[in-house]
Amino acid sequence: MAYVATRGGERAIEQSQRLYRAEMGAITPERVAETRRALPYLIDRLMGEASLYDEDLAALALAQTGGELYEAVLLLRAWRTTQPRLQVADPVTQDSLLTHRRISAAFKDIPGGQILGPTLDYSHRILETAVLSGETHSPDPVTPADTPAPAQHPSVAAWQADNDLLTAPEPDRTTGNDIPDVTREPLLFPAKRAHTLQSLARAETGGVLALGYAAQRGYGQAHPTVNELRLGEAEIQVRHPRGTMFSAGRVKISTAEVVSKQGAELGLGFSATLGWNEVKVIAAATLDLNADGAEKGSPTEEEFFLYHTEGVESSGFCNHFKLPHYVTFQSSLDAMRDAKAKKAQQTRTPEPAE
């Protein structure tokens, strides 16, 4: 594909960037801190799609791009590639998560009980317009429970496996640098299980939702029921060079299990991502559930949904159409003009007399 320089060249490009930054205003530490404080769920979504857990850097990326999410994800992924890999943490299991929220739509009584946690699921969607008139909308105080819920809970799927309702997947014993890494290896099909889960974890939320919703509406093979949705914090355990284990901190995690009847057992779909993003993990687990046996080119075919929910690649391809395509488009116009000229010539040429 051929391009020509934009009129004005380098100076025009530089001025366009200056104009953008002037309209954005100064990026200050206070602005970044307020972005982090005011938009926690957007910060979570950004960290998940960038596959980089750092709330300060995510807030900086949002402030720097004015909230343009695709640009912010690209900034964080680019920064991530410059950082050395110091250590690989131990695997995190669902039953080790410090649970903030855990619900099931499949069973009323699950081991450990339902924990509603922080959610707007059951609230009235009323816009607080009085705030624009100067009033302050303060949250109501939270009343502590008489009996706090346990911090850790087993997965519902493990309980179902114990009761012969489904066959639990074999645990993956791969550890350390032997774990397949989609950021270092190409995504090939059929995809490695690790690559599938990693790609869904960092997929673009809107794309995952669109395809997951298509499957839920009947364009997939299996209709999901939320077996378990969980928001929690994972302790990151790493090994010190001297051999001792220590905690490097906690990160917020979302996980979802969805199930559907498949013959005499339940089929299981799973997804997890950094940050708290419920709609993404439910939709992603739906795609995982439907991937086995999906038709070529359908929304639930693994190759289809893994390629088309990669936000940086898809937004980059879409944005590249803004670049000059003068030569290729002119070629199309020349072909059109030539075809019209030939047609006109045929119209003007009289048929030979018999």
C-alpha distance (Angstrom), angle and dihedral (degrees) to the residues before:
residue distance angle dihedral
M1 . . .
A2 3.80 . .
Y3 3.78 127.1 .
V4 3.79 133.5 -174.7
A5 3.78 125.5 -150.3
T6 3.78 118.7 -84.4
R7 3.81 111.0 -107.4
G8 3.77 109.8 -89.4
G9 3.78 91.9 27.6
E10 3.78 122.2 -149.4
R11 3.81 96.0 -6.9
A12 3.81 92.5 54.7
I13 3.81 91.2 49.6
E14 3.79 91.4 49.3
Q15 3.79 91.5 49.2
S16 3.81 91.9 49.8
Q17 3.80 89.9 54.8
R18 3.81 91.1 47.9
L19 3.80 90.5 50.4
Y20 3.82 91.0 51.5
R21 3.82 92.4 49.7
A22 3.81 92.2 45.3
E23 3.80 90.3 54.7
M24 3.83 89.5 47.0
G25 3.80 92.7 53.3
A26 3.77 128.3 -150.4
I27 3.79 118.0 -26.8
T28 3.79 105.5 -138.5
P29 3.82 132.7 176.6
E30 3.81 87.5 -111.9
R31 3.80 91.6 54.8
V32 3.79 91.2 50.4
A33 3.81 92.0 47.8
E34 3.81 91.6 50.0
T35 3.82 90.9 49.0
R36 3.78 89.8 53.6
R37 3.79 93.2 46.9
A38 3.80 97.6 44.1
L39 3.83 101.4 41.6
P40 3.82 107.8 40.3
Y41 3.81 96.6 149.9
L42 3.80 92.9 47.7
I43 3.81 88.0 49.7
D44 3.81 88.3 52.0
R45 3.81 92.5 50.0
L46 3.79 91.0 49.4
M47 3.81 93.6 49.5
G48 3.79 90.8 49.6
E49 3.80 94.9 50.1
A50 3.80 92.1 43.9
S51 3.83 91.1 46.5
L52 3.79 88.1 -135.2
Y53 3.78 121.8 114.0
D54 3.80 108.5 -150.6
E55 3.79 117.7 117.6
D56 3.82 94.6 -165.4
L57 3.80 93.5 52.3
A58 3.81 91.0 45.0
A59 3.81 90.8 52.0
L60 3.80 89.8 48.1
A61 3.81 91.3 51.1
L62 3.82 91.0 50.7
A63 3.80 92.5 47.6
Q64 3.80 92.0 46.4
T65 3.81 93.5 50.6
G66 3.80 98.1 38.0
G67 3.79 90.8 -116.3
E68 3.83 94.7 -54.1
L69 3.78 93.6 151.1
Y70 3.82 99.3 -161.3
E71 3.81 91.5 52.3
A72 3.80 90.6 46.4
V73 3.81 91.9 51.7
L74 3.80 90.0 48.7
L75 3.81 91.3 50.7
L76 3.80 92.5 51.3
R77 3.81 94.7 45.1
A78 3.80 90.4 49.1
W79 3.81 91.1 49.8
R80 3.79 90.5 46.8
T81 3.80 91.8 58.0
T82 3.82 90.0 59.6
Q83 3.80 94.0 58.3
P84 3.80 124.2 91.0
R85 3.80 120.0 -119.8
L86 3.79 102.8 -119.6
Q87 3.79 101.6 175.4
V88 3.80 144.6 -13.2
A89 3.80 114.8 -123.6
D90 3.78 124.9 -133.1
P91 3.82 116.1 -95.3
V92 3.81 116.4 -83.7
T93 3.81 117.2 -137.5
Q94 3.78 125.9 -158.1
D95 3.78 93.6 -118.4
S96 3.82 90.5 56.9
L97 3.82 95.1 56.0
L98 3.79 118.5 112.9
T99 3.81 94.7 -123.2
H100 3.81 123.1 -139.8
R101 3.80 98.2 164.6
R102 3.81 131.3 12.9
I103 3.79 125.1 166.4
S104 3.79 137.0 162.5
A105 3.78 129.0 -156.8
A106 3.82 91.4 -170.8
F107 3.82 99.7 60.1
K108 3.78 132.0 25.6
D109 3.79 93.4 -155.5
I110 3.79 111.8 43.8
P111 3.81 124.6 167.8
G112 3.79 105.7 -81.6
G113 3.80 93.5 16.1
Q114 3.79 134.2 -107.8
I115 3.81 116.1 -56.7
L116 3.80 113.7 -164.1
G117 3.80 95.2 -169.2
P118 3.82 120.1 166.9
T119 3.81 110.4 -10.1
L120 3.81 144.5 132.4
D121 3.81 92.0 -153.1
Y122 3.79 93.9 112.3
S123 3.82 100.0 35.8
H124 3.79 131.3 103.3
R125 3.80 111.9 -104.1
I126 3.80 98.0 -126.6
L127 3.80 121.2 153.9
E128 3.82 110.6 -132.0
T129 3.82 94.8 -132.7
A130 3.81 92.0 163.6
V131 3.80 87.9 75.9
L132 3.83 88.6 69.6
S133 3.81 88.1 58.7
G134 3.77 93.0 56.3
E135 3.80 102.7 -89.2
T136 3.79 121.0 131.4
H137 3.78 119.2 -127.8
S138 3.79 107.1 -150.0
P139 3.81 121.9 -176.6
D140 3.78 119.2 -114.0
P141 3.80 114.6 -105.7
V142 3.79 117.3 -94.4
T143 3.77 115.8 -119.6
P144 3.82 112.5 -140.4
A145 3.80 115.4 -123.9
D146 3.78 118.5 -109.0
T147 3.81 88.9 -129.6
P148 3.80 114.6 27.9
A149 3.78 116.4 -137.3
P150 3.80 117.1 -108.9
A151 3.79 114.5 -89.8
Q152 3.81 96.2 -131.6
H153 3.80 130.7 41.7
P154 3.80 135.0 -177.3
S155 3.79 117.7 -116.2
V156 3.79 117.6 -96.1
A157 3.82 89.6 -130.1
A158 3.81 90.5 59.1
W159 3.80 89.6 52.7
Q160 3.82 90.4 48.8
A161 3.81 91.1 49.8
D162 3.80 89.3 53.5
N163 3.81 87.7 54.5
D164 3.83 94.5 48.0
L165 3.79 93.7 -112.1
L166 3.78 94.5 123.0
T167 3.77 140.3 2.1
A168 3.77 110.5 -108.8
P169 3.81 114.4 -133.7
E170 3.77 115.9 -107.0
P171 3.80 111.0 -96.4
D172 3.80 113.9 -107.1
R173 3.80 109.6 -123.7
T174 3.83 94.4 -169.3
T175 3.79 111.5 121.4
G176 3.78 142.0 174.4
N177 3.78 120.6 2.4
D178 3.82 90.6 -12.3
I179 3.82 90.0 75.7
P180 3.83 108.7 104.7
D181 3.81 109.0 -109.0
V182 3.80 119.2 -155.8
T183 3.83 90.3 -161.0
R184 3.81 90.0 61.9
E185 3.81 103.0 30.4
P186 3.82 130.2 52.8
L187 3.78 118.5 -103.4
L188 3.81 105.8 -112.2
F189 3.79 130.1 176.3
P190 2.91 133.9 -83.7
A191 3.80 79.2 38.3
K192 3.78 124.5 -137.2
R193 3.78 111.3 -106.0
A194 3.81 91.1 -117.3
H195 3.81 90.6 52.0
T196 3.80 91.6 50.4
L197 3.80 93.6 52.3
Q198 3.81 93.0 41.8
S199 3.80 92.1 49.9
L200 3.79 91.8 49.8
A201 3.80 90.9 46.4
R202 3.81 91.7 57.9
A203 3.82 97.6 32.1
E204 3.78 121.5 123.8
T205 3.80 108.2 -88.8
G206 3.80 96.8 -138.1
G207 3.79 92.9 49.4
V208 3.79 92.9 48.9
L209 3.80 90.1 47.9
A210 3.82 93.0 50.4
L211 3.81 94.4 51.2
G212 3.80 94.4 37.8
Y213 3.80 89.4 50.9
A214 3.80 89.8 50.6
A215 3.81 89.1 55.0
Q216 3.80 91.7 46.7
R217 3.82 90.9 52.1
G218 3.78 92.4 56.2
Y219 3.81 106.4 -82.2
G220 3.79 89.9 110.9
Q221 3.77 135.3 62.3
A222 3.80 98.6 -114.4
H223 3.80 132.1 44.6
P224 3.82 108.9 -142.9
T225 3.78 131.4 -131.3
V226 3.80 115.9 -164.9
N227 3.78 103.1 -113.8
E228 3.78 92.3 180.0
L229 3.79 136.4 -11.3
R230 3.76 116.0 -168.2
L231 3.79 137.3 -177.0
G232 3.76 115.0 -170.8
E233 3.75 149.0 130.6
A234 3.78 123.8 -96.8
E235 3.78 122.7 -146.9
I236 3.80 108.7 -132.5
Q237 3.79 106.6 -139.8
V238 3.80 117.4 -169.0
R239 3.78 133.3 172.2
H240 3.78 119.1 -114.2
P241 3.83 115.5 -133.3
R242 3.83 86.2 -110.5
G243 3.80 89.4 60.7
T244 3.81 102.8 -105.1
M245 3.81 122.1 123.5
F246 3.80 120.2 -126.0
S247 3.80 139.2 169.4
A248 3.80 117.2 -103.4
G249 3.81 90.8 -169.2
R250 3.78 137.5 -86.2
V251 3.78 133.2 -69.0
K252 3.80 128.6 -163.2
I253 3.79 114.0 -110.1
S254 3.82 135.3 -170.5
T255 3.81 120.5 -159.3
A256 3.79 133.4 177.7
E257 3.79 134.2 -171.7
V258 3.81 117.7 -167.9
V259 3.80 125.3 -176.0
S260 3.78 138.8 -166.4
K261 3.80 133.0 -178.7
Q262 3.79 110.2 -96.0
G263 3.78 110.7 175.3
A264 3.79 112.4 -58.3
E265 3.82 93.4 -14.6
L266 3.76 142.0 46.6
G267 3.79 119.4 -97.4
L268 3.79 114.1 -136.3
G269 3.80 131.1 -144.5
F270 3.80 122.7 -174.4
S271 3.78 139.7 -172.2
A272 3.80 137.6 168.2
T273 3.77 134.4 179.9
L274 3.78 141.9 174.4
G275 3.80 114.6 -90.7
W276 3.79 128.9 15.3
N277 3.79 109.8 -59.3
E278 3.79 111.9 143.0
V279 3.80 100.7 174.7
K280 3.79 91.5 52.3
V281 3.80 97.0 52.9
I282 3.82 93.0 44.4
A283 3.81 91.3 51.3
A284 3.81 92.5 42.6
A285 3.81 92.6 49.3
T286 3.82 87.8 50.4
L287 3.81 89.8 56.0
D288 3.80 90.5 47.2
L289 3.81 90.1 51.2
N290 3.81 92.2 50.6
A291 3.81 99.1 41.8
D292 3.80 97.0 87.8
G293 3.80 108.5 88.2
A294 3.82 95.8 0.2
E295 3.79 116.7 156.5
K296 3.80 120.0 -106.9
G297 3.80 110.2 -88.4
S298 3.80 95.1 11.3
P299 3.85 119.8 131.2
T300 3.81 90.2 -108.2
E301 3.80 97.7 50.0
E302 3.80 106.8 116.0
E303 3.79 95.7 -130.5
F304 3.81 90.5 48.8
F305 3.79 98.8 50.6
L306 3.80 98.1 37.1
Y307 3.80 92.8 52.5
H308 3.78 97.1 40.9
T309 3.80 98.3 47.6
E310 3.82 94.3 54.2
G311 3.81 96.7 114.4
V312 3.80 101.6 -165.0
E313 3.79 93.6 48.2
S314 3.81 96.0 42.9
S315 3.82 95.7 44.7
G316 3.79 89.9 45.4
F317 3.79 91.8 52.2
C318 3.81 90.8 47.4
N319 3.81 92.6 47.7
H320 3.79 93.3 48.7
F321 3.80 88.0 71.3
K322 3.83 86.7 72.0
L323 3.81 89.4 66.4
P324 3.82 119.8 93.0
H325 3.79 113.1 -76.1
Y326 3.78 94.1 170.4
V327 3.80 97.6 132.5
T328 3.80 97.7 47.0
F329 3.80 92.9 42.9
Q330 3.80 91.5 47.6
S331 3.78 88.0 52.3
S332 3.81 89.5 56.0
L333 3.81 91.1 49.2
D334 3.81 91.5 49.7
A335 3.81 89.8 52.5
M336 3.83 90.3 49.5
R337 3.82 92.3 49.2
D338 3.79 91.2 48.0
A339 3.81 91.5 51.3
K340 3.81 91.5 48.8
A341 3.80 91.6 48.4
K342 3.80 91.8 51.9
K343 3.80 91.2 48.1
A344 3.81 91.2 49.6
Q345 3.80 90.7 48.7
Q346 3.80 90.8 52.8
T347 3.82 90.0 50.0
R348 3.83 92.9 51.8
T349 3.82 94.9 46.2
P350 3.84 108.9 88.7
E351 3.74 120.4 -133.0
P352 3.84 112.1 -102.0
A353 3.82 113.8 -101.8
E354 3.77 116.4 -107.8
